[in-house]
Amino acid sequence: MDRWIDDPYLWIRRAALLYQLRWKQETDEDRLFGYCEKTLHEKDFFIRKAIGWVLREYSKTKPAAVKKFISAHRSRLSALSVREASKYV
């Protein structure tokens, strides 16, 4: 996945973002947040939606960590990503 997040093809990068989607407590938080940070600059709808989706799902397990991530990166997160990620926090 570490190679995938840097792939030029957006669907491969999106898959790297989403691969831990249902891991709950087994989520590698550093990797999850790192991948989100690597893709914050992207303008593509599907990448922005994926960022919000993975953060929203992880917020069901660790809401404080997601809230902290959103606060720290709010200026760089798209409105779509924030809206999706904030649903449960």
Buried (B, 14 or more C-beta within 10 A) or exposed (E): EEEBBEEEEBEBBBBBBBBBBEEEEEBEBEBBBEBBBBBBEBEBEEBBBBBBBBBBBBBEBBEEBBBEBBEEBEEEBBEBBBBBBBEEB
